[in-house]
């Protein structure tokens, strides 16, 4: 039986301002608002664009509420990445008062 990886989470309050954020939402969600400076790679493109994702630093993976980003976090960890999932996704990010670029999600 294959063991399911335990997804590591990080609370919004613990994300440093200079964190590398990987946004795995769809293009229309990205356009509606995202973390300034984040890298946008929709979940369905992660495997094909793995070379675009840096593996020399911790990644904070985000989606709208945390479900898709948890799956991507687990995949990246199996590939040797230091990735953590943002607890509550961008809904939690926005609720905490942290800035988004673009419109509200």
N, CA, C and O atoms as a GROMACS GRO file, in nm:
protein
  420
    1UNK      N    1   0.085  -0.118   0.000
    1UNK     CA    2   0.000   0.000   0.000
    1UNK      C    3   0.089   0.124   0.000
    1UNK      O    4   0.182   0.136   0.080
    2UNK      N    5   0.059   0.218  -0.092
    2UNK     CA    6   0.138   0.341  -0.101
    2UNK      C    7   0.096   0.438   0.008
    2UNK      O    8  -0.023   0.459   0.032
    3UNK      N    9   0.196   0.496   0.073
    3UNK     CA   10   0.167   0.590   0.180
    3UNK      C   11   0.135   0.727   0.121
    3UNK      O   12   0.207   0.776   0.033
    4UNK      N   13   0.027   0.788   0.168
    4UNK     CA   14  -0.012   0.922   0.124
    4UNK      C   15   0.077   1.024   0.194
    4UNK      O   16   0.090   1.020   0.317
    5UNK      N   17   0.140   1.116   0.117
    5UNK     CA   18   0.227   1.214   0.183
    5UNK      C   19   0.146   1.309   0.271
    5UNK      O   20   0.032   1.344   0.240
    6UNK      N   21   0.208   1.347   0.380
    6UNK     CA   22   0.145   1.444   0.470
    6UNK      C   23   0.180   1.584   0.419
    6UNK      O   24   0.296   1.621   0.410
    7UNK      N   25   0.077   1.659   0.385
    7UNK     CA   26   0.098   1.792   0.329
    7UNK      C   27   0.140   1.891   0.436
    7UNK      O   28   0.068   1.908   0.535
    8UNK      N   29   0.254   1.957   0.420
    8UNK     CA   30   0.292   2.062   0.514
    8UNK      C   31   0.220   2.193   0.479
    8UNK      O   32   0.212   2.231   0.362
    9UNK      N   33   0.170   2.259   0.580
    9UNK     CA   34   0.098   2.385   0.563
    9UNK      C   35   0.174   2.498   0.631
    9UNK      O   36   0.251   2.477   0.724
   10UNK      N   37   0.149   2.620   0.582
   10UNK     CA   38   0.201   2.740   0.646
   10UNK      C   39   0.086   2.839   0.657
   10UNK      O   40   0.008   2.857   0.563
   11UNK      N   41   0.075   2.903   0.773
   11UNK     CA   42  -0.027   3.006   0.792
   11UNK      C   43   0.016   3.135   0.724
   11UNK      O   44   0.135   3.163   0.711
   12UNK      N   45  -0.081   3.211   0.681
   12UNK     CA   46  -0.053   3.338   0.614
   12UNK      C   47   0.042   3.424   0.697
   12UNK      O   48   0.134   3.485   0.642
   13UNK      N   49   0.020   3.429   0.827
   13UNK     CA   50   0.102   3.514   0.914
   13UNK      C   51   0.249   3.473   0.917
   13UNK      O   52   0.335   3.553   0.953
   14UNK      N   53   0.278   3.348   0.880
   14UNK     CA   54   0.416   3.298   0.882
   14UNK      C   55   0.486   3.308   0.747
   14UNK      O   56   0.602   3.268   0.735
   15UNK      N   57   0.418   3.361   0.646
   15UNK     CA   58   0.479   3.373   0.514
   15UNK      C   59   0.557   3.504   0.509
   15UNK      O   60   0.499   3.612   0.522
   16UNK      N   61   0.689   3.496   0.489
   16UNK     CA   62   0.768   3.620   0.483
   16UNK      C   63   0.736   3.700   0.357
   16UNK      O   64   0.691   3.644   0.257
   17UNK      N   65   0.758   3.830   0.363
   17UNK     CA   66   0.730   3.917   0.249
   17UNK      C   67   0.806   3.877   0.124
   17UNK      O   68   0.759   3.900   0.012
   18UNK      N   69   0.924   3.817   0.141
   18UNK     CA   70   1.006   3.780   0.025
   18UNK      C   71   0.990   3.633  -0.014
   18UNK      O   72   1.074   3.578  -0.086
   19UNK      N   73   0.883   3.569   0.032
   19UNK     CA   74   0.860   3.427  -0.001
   19UNK      C   75   0.839   3.409  -0.150
   19UNK      O   76   0.789   3.498  -0.219
   20UNK      N   77   0.879   3.292  -0.202
   20UNK     CA   78   0.853   3.258  -0.340
   20UNK      C   79   0.718   3.189  -0.345
   20UNK      O   80   0.702   3.079  -0.292
   21UNK      N   81   0.621   3.254  -0.408
   21UNK     CA   82   0.484   3.204  -0.413
   21UNK      C   83   0.454   3.146  -0.551
   21UNK      O   84   0.476   3.212  -0.653
   22UNK      N   85   0.406   3.023  -0.553
   22UNK     CA   86   0.364   2.955  -0.676
   22UNK      C   87   0.212   2.947  -0.675
   22UNK      O   88   0.154   2.880  -0.590
   23UNK      N   89   0.150   3.014  -0.769
   23UNK     CA   90   0.004   3.019  -0.780
   23UNK      C   91  -0.041   2.918  -0.885
   23UNK      O   92  -0.001   2.928  -1.001
   24UNK      N   93  -0.123   2.820  -0.845
   24UNK     CA   94  -0.161   2.712  -0.936
   24UNK      C   95  -0.306   2.723  -0.983
   24UNK      O   96  -0.364   2.625  -1.031
   25UNK      N   97  -0.365   2.840  -0.969
   25UNK     CA   98  -0.503   2.861  -1.012
   25UNK      C   99  -0.511   2.876  -1.164
   25UNK      O  100  -0.409   2.886  -1.233
   26UNK      N  101  -0.632   2.878  -1.215
   26UNK     CA  102  -0.656   2.894  -1.358
   26UNK      C  103  -0.633   3.040  -1.400
   26UNK      O  104  -0.637   3.130  -1.315
   27UNK      N  105  -0.610   3.065  -1.530
   27UNK     CA  106  -0.580   3.201  -1.577
   27UNK      C  107  -0.684   3.306  -1.538
   27UNK      O  108  -0.647   3.419  -1.504
   28UNK      N  109  -0.812   3.272  -1.541
   28UNK     CA  110  -0.914   3.372  -1.504
   28UNK      C  111  -0.906   3.406  -1.356
   28UNK      O  112  -0.932   3.520  -1.317
   29UNK      N  113  -0.872   3.308  -1.272
   29UNK     CA  114  -0.856   3.334  -1.130
   29UNK      C  115  -0.734   3.422  -1.105
   29UNK      O  116  -0.739   3.514  -1.023
   30UNK      N  117  -0.625   3.392  -1.175
   30UNK     CA  118  -0.501   3.470  -1.165
   30UNK      C  119  -0.528   3.616  -1.201
   30UNK      O  120  -0.486   3.708  -1.130
   31UNK      N  121  -0.599   3.636  -1.313
   31UNK     CA  122  -0.628   3.772  -1.360
   31UNK      C  123  -0.713   3.850  -1.260
   31UNK      O  124  -0.704   3.973  -1.254
   32UNK      N  125  -0.794   3.779  -1.183
   32UNK     CA  126  -0.881   3.845  -1.086
   32UNK      C  127  -0.806   3.898  -0.964
   32UNK      O  128  -0.858   3.982  -0.892
   33UNK      N  129  -0.684   3.849  -0.940
   33UNK     CA  130  -0.604   3.894  -0.827
   33UNK      C  131  -0.506   3.788  -0.783
   33UNK      O  132  -0.540   3.670  -0.776
   34UNK      N  133  -0.384   3.831  -0.755
   34UNK     CA  134  -0.279   3.735  -0.714
   34UNK      C  135  -0.175   3.806  -0.628
   34UNK      O  136  -0.172   3.929  -0.620
   35UNK      N  137  -0.090   3.727  -0.565
   35UNK     CA  138   0.018   3.782  -0.483
   35UNK      C  139   0.121   3.844  -0.577
   35UNK      O  140   0.167   3.779  -0.671
   36UNK      N  141   0.156   3.968  -0.552
   36UNK     CA  142   0.254   4.038  -0.634
   36UNK      C  143   0.386   3.960  -0.638
   36UNK      O  144   0.439   3.923  -0.534
   37UNK      N  145   0.437   3.937  -0.757
   37UNK     CA  146   0.564   3.868  -0.774
   37UNK      C  147   0.554   3.717  -0.776
   37UNK      O  148   0.655   3.648  -0.790
   38UNK      N  149   0.432   3.663  -0.762
   38UNK     CA  150   0.418   3.517  -0.763
   38UNK      C  151   0.432   3.462  -0.904
   38UNK      O  152   0.412   3.532  -1.003
   39UNK      N  153   0.468   3.335  -0.912
   39UNK     CA  154   0.480   3.264  -1.039
   39UNK      C  155   0.348   3.193  -1.065
   39UNK      O  156   0.298   3.122  -0.978
   40UNK      N  157   0.291   3.212  -1.184
   40UNK     CA  158   0.165   3.149  -1.220
   40UNK      C  159   0.189   3.028  -1.309
   40UNK      O  160   0.234   3.042  -1.422
   41UNK      N  161   0.159   2.910  -1.256
   41UNK     CA  162   0.164   2.785  -1.333
   41UNK      C  163   0.037   2.708  -1.295
   41UNK      O  164   0.033   2.647  -1.188
   42UNK      N  165  -0.066   2.712  -1.380
   42UNK     CA  166  -0.188   2.640  -1.348
   42UNK      C  167  -0.161   2.493  -1.314
   42UNK      O  168  -0.069   2.432  -1.369
   43UNK      N  169  -0.240   2.437  -1.223
   43UNK     CA  170  -0.219   2.302  -1.174
   43UNK      C  171  -0.199   2.201  -1.287
   43UNK      O  172  -0.112   2.116  -1.278
   44UNK      N  173  -0.277   2.209  -1.393
   44UNK     CA  174  -0.268   2.115  -1.503
   44UNK      C  175  -0.141   2.127  -1.584
   44UNK      O  176  -0.113   2.040  -1.667
   45UNK      N  177  -0.064   2.233  -1.562
   45UNK     CA  178   0.060   2.255  -1.638
   45UNK      C  179   0.186   2.231  -1.555
   45UNK      O  180   0.297   2.240  -1.608
   46UNK      N  181   0.172   2.200  -1.428
   46UNK     CA  182   0.287   2.189  -1.339
   46UNK      C  183   0.387   2.085  -1.389
   46UNK      O  184   0.506   2.115  -1.397
   47UNK      N  185   0.343   1.965  -1.423
   47UNK     CA  186   0.437   1.862  -1.468
   47UNK      C  187   0.511   1.906  -1.594
   47UNK      O  188   0.632   1.885  -1.605
   48UNK      N  189   0.441   1.965  -1.689
   48UNK     CA  190   0.503   2.007  -1.814
   48UNK      C  191   0.593   2.129  -1.800
   48UNK      O  192   0.680   2.152  -1.884
   49UNK      N  193   0.573   2.206  -1.694
   49UNK     CA  194   0.652   2.328  -1.674
   49UNK      C  195   0.742   2.320  -1.552
   49UNK      O  196   0.784   2.422  -1.498
   50UNK      N  197   0.772   2.199  -1.508
   50UNK     CA  198   0.851   2.180  -1.386
   50UNK      C  199   0.984   2.255  -1.393
   50UNK      O  200   1.034   2.302  -1.291
   51UNK      N  201   1.042   2.267  -1.512
   51UNK     CA  202   1.170   2.338  -1.527
   51UNK      C  203   1.156   2.488  -1.498
   51UNK      O  204   1.255   2.555  -1.470
   52UNK      N  205   1.034   2.541  -1.505
   52UNK     CA  206   1.010   2.683  -1.476
   52UNK      C  207   1.001   2.712  -1.326
   52UNK      O  208   1.002   2.827  -1.284
   53UNK      N  209   0.991   2.606  -1.247
   53UNK     CA  210   0.971   2.621  -1.103
   53UNK      C  211   1.105   2.602  -1.032
   53UNK      O  212   1.164   2.493  -1.038
   54UNK      N  213   1.154   2.706  -0.965
   54UNK     CA  214   1.285   2.694  -0.900
   54UNK      C  215   1.286   2.591  -0.788
   54UNK      O  216   1.188   2.578  -0.714
   55UNK      N  217   1.397   2.518  -0.775
   55UNK     CA  218   1.407   2.420  -0.667
   55UNK      C  219   1.520   2.452  -0.570
   55UNK      O  220   1.571   2.364  -0.500
   56UNK      N  221   1.559   2.578  -0.568
   56UNK     CA  222   1.668   2.620  -0.480
   56UNK      C  223   1.620   2.700  -0.359
   56UNK      O  224   1.700   2.761  -0.289
   57UNK      N  225   1.490   2.700  -0.335
   57UNK     CA  226   1.433   2.775  -0.222
   57UNK      C  227   1.298   2.715  -0.185
   57UNK      O  228   1.241   2.635  -0.260
   58UNK      N  229   1.247   2.754  -0.071
   58UNK     CA  230   1.115   2.708  -0.028
   58UNK      C  231   1.008   2.775  -0.116
   58UNK      O  232   1.015   2.894  -0.146
   59UNK      N  233   0.910   2.695  -0.154
   59UNK     CA  234   0.796   2.744  -0.232
   59UNK      C  235   0.672   2.744  -0.144
   59UNK      O  236   0.646   2.648  -0.071
   60UNK      N  237   0.595   2.851  -0.152
   60UNK     CA  238   0.464   2.856  -0.089
   60UNK      C  239   0.364   2.841  -0.204
   60UNK      O  240   0.353   2.929  -0.289
   61UNK      N  241   0.292   2.729  -0.204
   61UNK     CA  242   0.200   2.698  -0.313
   61UNK      C  243   0.060   2.742  -0.274
   61UNK      O  244   0.013   2.714  -0.164
   62UNK      N  245  -0.008   2.813  -0.367
   62UNK     CA  246  -0.140   2.869  -0.337
   62UNK      C  247  -0.240   2.840  -0.447
   62UNK      O  248  -0.206   2.828  -0.565
   63UNK      N  249  -0.366   2.830  -0.405
   63UNK     CA  250  -0.480   2.830  -0.496
   63UNK      C  251  -0.588   2.912  -0.425
   63UNK      O  252  -0.557   2.991  -0.336
   64UNK      N  253  -0.711   2.895  -0.462
   64UNK     CA  254  -0.816   2.976  -0.402
   64UNK      C  255  -0.838   2.943  -0.254
   64UNK      O  256  -0.841   3.032  -0.169
   65UNK      N  257  -0.852   2.812  -0.225
   65UNK     CA  258  -0.882   2.776  -0.086
   65UNK      C  259  -0.789   2.670  -0.027
   65UNK      O  260  -0.797   2.643   0.093
   66UNK      N  261  -0.701   2.611  -0.107
   66UNK     CA  262  -0.602   2.520  -0.054
   66UNK      C  263  -0.607   2.376  -0.103
   66UNK      O  264  -0.514   2.300  -0.076
   67UNK      N  265  -0.712   2.337  -0.174
   67UNK     CA  266  -0.724   2.199  -0.220
   67UNK      C  267  -0.630   2.164  -0.335
   67UNK      O  268  -0.554   2.068  -0.327
   68UNK      N  269  -0.634   2.243  -0.441
   68UNK     CA  270  -0.546   2.218  -0.555
   68UNK      C  271  -0.400   2.236  -0.516
   68UNK      O  272  -0.314   2.157  -0.557
   69UNK      N  273  -0.373   2.338  -0.439
   69UNK     CA  274  -0.234   2.364  -0.402
   69UNK      C  275  -0.180   2.253  -0.311
   69UNK      O  276  -0.059   2.227  -0.313
   70UNK      N  277  -0.264   2.189  -0.233
   70UNK     CA  278  -0.217   2.076  -0.152
   70UNK      C  279  -0.170   1.962  -0.242
   70UNK      O  280  -0.068   1.900  -0.215
   71UNK      N  281  -0.245   1.935  -0.348
   71UNK     CA  282  -0.205   1.829  -0.441
   71UNK      C  283  -0.075   1.864  -0.511
   71UNK      O  284   0.012   1.778  -0.528
   72UNK      N  285  -0.061   1.989  -0.553
   72UNK     CA  286   0.063   2.031  -0.620
   72UNK      C  287   0.179   2.028  -0.521
   72UNK      O  288   0.289   1.986  -0.556
   73UNK      N  289   0.156   2.072  -0.398
   73UNK     CA  290   0.260   2.068  -0.295
   73UNK      C  291   0.311   1.925  -0.279
   73UNK      O  292   0.432   1.902  -0.276
   74UNK      N  293   0.220   1.830  -0.267
   74UNK     CA  294   0.260   1.690  -0.250
   74UNK      C  295   0.339   1.641  -0.372
   74UNK      O  296   0.440   1.571  -0.356
   75UNK      N  297   0.295   1.675  -0.492
   75UNK     CA  298   0.368   1.635  -0.612
   75UNK      C  299   0.509   1.693  -0.611
   75UNK      O  300   0.606   1.621  -0.633
   76UNK      N  301   0.521   1.823  -0.584
   76UNK     CA  302   0.652   1.887  -0.585
   76UNK      C  303   0.745   1.826  -0.481
   76UNK      O  304   0.864   1.810  -0.506
   77UNK      N  305   0.691   1.791  -0.366
   77UNK     CA  306   0.773   1.728  -0.261
   77UNK      C  307   0.826   1.592  -0.308
   77UNK      O  308   0.938   1.555  -0.273
   78UNK      N  309   0.747   1.518  -0.385
   78UNK     CA  310   0.796   1.390  -0.437
   78UNK      C  311   0.906   1.411  -0.541
   78UNK      O  312   0.982   1.319  -0.570
   79UNK      N  313   0.914   1.531  -0.596
   79UNK     CA  314   1.017   1.565  -0.694
   79UNK      C  315   1.138   1.632  -0.628
   79UNK      O  316   1.229   1.677  -0.698
   80UNK      N  317   1.140   1.638  -0.495
   80UNK     CA  318   1.254   1.693  -0.423
   80UNK      C  319   1.245   1.840  -0.389
   80UNK      O  320   1.343   1.898  -0.342
   81UNK      N  321   1.132   1.903  -0.412
   81UNK     CA  322   1.114   2.045  -0.382
   81UNK      C  323   1.080   2.066  -0.235
   81UNK      O  324   1.018   1.980  -0.172
   82UNK      N  325   1.122   2.179  -0.181
   82UNK     CA  326   1.084   2.222  -0.047
   82UNK      C  327   0.960   2.308  -0.065
   82UNK      O  328   0.969   2.430  -0.080
   83UNK      N  329   0.844   2.244  -0.063
   83UNK     CA  330   0.718   2.313  -0.090
   83UNK      C  331   0.624   2.299   0.029
   83UNK      O  332   0.618   2.194   0.093
   84UNK      N  333   0.551   2.407   0.057
   84UNK     CA  334   0.448   2.407   0.160
   84UNK      C  335   0.321   2.468   0.102
   84UNK      O  336   0.325   2.551   0.012
   85UNK      N  337   0.209   2.424   0.155
   85UNK     CA  338   0.079   2.472   0.109
   85UNK      C  339   0.032   2.586   0.198
   85UNK      O  340   0.043   2.580   0.320
   86UNK      N  341  -0.021   2.692   0.135
   86UNK     CA  342  -0.074   2.804   0.212
   86UNK      C  343  -0.209   2.764   0.271
   86UNK      O  344  -0.304   2.738   0.197
   87UNK      N  345  -0.217   2.758   0.402
   87UNK     CA  346  -0.341   2.720   0.471
   87UNK      C  347  -0.452   2.820   0.436
   87UNK      O  348  -0.437   2.940   0.458
   88UNK      N  349  -0.561   2.768   0.383
   88UNK     CA  350  -0.675   2.854   0.350
   88UNK      C  351  -0.665   2.924   0.216
   88UNK      O  352  -0.759   2.993   0.176
   89UNK      N  353  -0.554   2.907   0.147
   89UNK     CA  354  -0.537   2.966   0.014
   89UNK      C  355  -0.544   3.117   0.011
   89UNK      O  356  -0.524   3.185   0.112
   90UNK      N  357  -0.574   3.169  -0.109
   90UNK     CA  358  -0.578   3.314  -0.123
   90UNK      C  359  -0.699   3.376  -0.055
   90UNK      O  360  -0.701   3.497  -0.030
   91UNK      N  361  -0.799   3.295  -0.024
   91UNK     CA  362  -0.910   3.348   0.056
   91UNK      C  363  -0.857   3.389   0.194
   91UNK      O  364  -0.894   3.494   0.246
   92UNK      N  365  -0.772   3.306   0.253
   92UNK     CA  366  -0.714   3.338   0.383
   92UNK      C  367  -0.616   3.453   0.371
   92UNK      O  368  -0.609   3.539   0.460
   93UNK      N  369  -0.540   3.456   0.262
   93UNK     CA  370  -0.444   3.565   0.238
   93UNK      C  371  -0.516   3.698   0.238
   93UNK      O  372  -0.476   3.792   0.307
   94UNK      N  373  -0.623   3.706   0.160
   94UNK     CA  374  -0.699   3.830   0.150
   94UNK      C  375  -0.767   3.866   0.281
   94UNK      O  376  -0.768   3.982   0.322
   95UNK      N  377  -0.824   3.766   0.348
   95UNK     CA  378  -0.892   3.790   0.476
   95UNK      C  379  -0.796   3.844   0.581
   95UNK      O  380  -0.838   3.917   0.672
   96UNK      N  381  -0.668   3.810   0.570
   96UNK     CA  382  -0.571   3.857   0.668
   96UNK      C  383  -0.525   4.000   0.640
   96UNK      O  384  -0.453   4.060   0.720
   97UNK      N  385  -0.568   4.056   0.527
   97UNK     CA  386  -0.530   4.192   0.493
   97UNK      C  387  -0.404   4.203   0.408
   97UNK      O  388  -0.358   4.313   0.381
   98UNK      N  389  -0.349   4.090   0.367
   98UNK     CA  390  -0.230   4.093   0.281
   98UNK      C  391  -0.272   4.134   0.140
   98UNK      O  392  -0.382   4.102   0.095
   99UNK      N  393  -0.185   4.204   0.074
   99UNK     CA  394  -0.217   4.265  -0.055
   99UNK      C  395  -0.224   4.164  -0.169
   99UNK      O  396  -0.152   4.064  -0.172
  100UNK      N  397  -0.314   4.193  -0.262
  100UNK     CA  398  -0.323   4.122  -0.388
  100UNK      C  399  -0.308   4.222  -0.501
  100UNK      O  400  -0.352   4.336  -0.490
  101UNK      N  401  -0.248   4.179  -0.610
  101UNK     CA  402  -0.239   4.260  -0.730
  101UNK      C  403  -0.358   4.225  -0.818
  101UNK      O  404  -0.387   4.107  -0.836
  102UNK      N  405  -0.425   4.323  -0.872
  102UNK     CA  406  -0.542   4.296  -0.954
  102UNK      C  407  -0.668   4.307  -0.871
  102UNK      O  408  -0.668   4.362  -0.761
  103UNK      N  409  -0.775   4.256  -0.926
  103UNK     CA  410  -0.905   4.263  -0.859
  103UNK      C  411  -0.912   4.167  -0.742
  103UNK      O  412  -0.821   4.086  -0.722
  104UNK      N  413  -1.017   4.174  -0.667
  104UNK     CA  414  -1.040   4.085  -0.553
  104UNK      C  415  -1.081   3.948  -0.605
  104UNK      O  416  -1.153   3.938  -0.705
  105UNK      N  417  -1.034   3.841  -0.539
  105UNK     CA  418  -1.067   3.704  -0.585
  105UNK      C  419  -1.211   3.668  -0.555
  105UNK      O  420  -1.254   3.557  -0.587
   0.00000   0.00000   0.00000
